[in-house]
């Protein structure tokens, strides 16, 4: 089995963000998802405030139980959870525009 590529990891994170943004009560399952959701919530809030709030609230709930797992936004990229923030914004906004 081959290792996941950066694009595979990013795609999985995008799918989870979309699911959390559109499914009330859905939550991040781990540190990576929570940090990506927190960042995604901030960057899509302008065009999709409801989705942004769901993402931010879900991340905040996760970090209330796991405060030591929150990392700065730049660290989300350094750890390879996303490729970069503008790309995350563009791709997630496109997905939100198609579904919501």
Long-range contacts (C-beta under 8 A, 24 or more apart in sequence): 6-80, 6-83, 7-83, 9-80, 9-81, 9-82, 10-81, 10-82, 10-83, 10-87, 10-88, 10-91, 13-81, 13-82, 13-88, 14-88, 14-91, 14-92, 14-95, 17-55, 17-92, 18-92, 18-95, 18-96, 18-99, 20-54, 20-55, 20-58, 21-48, 21-51, 21-52, 21-54, 21-55, 21-92, 21-96, 21-100, 22-51, 22-54, 22-96, 22-99, 22-100, 24-54, 26-58, 27-58, 27-61, 27-62, 28-58, 28-59, 28-62, 31-66, 31-69, 31-71, 32-79, 32-81, 33-62, 34-58, 34-59, 34-62, 34-63, 34-66, 34-69, 34-70, 35-59, 35-69, 35-70, 35-71, 35-75, 35-76, 35-81, 36-76, 36-81, 36-82, 36-88, 37-62, 38-63, 38-70, 38-73, 39-73, 39-76, 39-82, 39-85, 39-88, 40-88, 40-89, 40-92, 42-73, 43-85, 43-88, 43-89, 43-92, 44-89, 44-92, 44-93, 44-96, 47-93, 47-96, 48-93, 48-96, 48-100, 51-96, 51-100
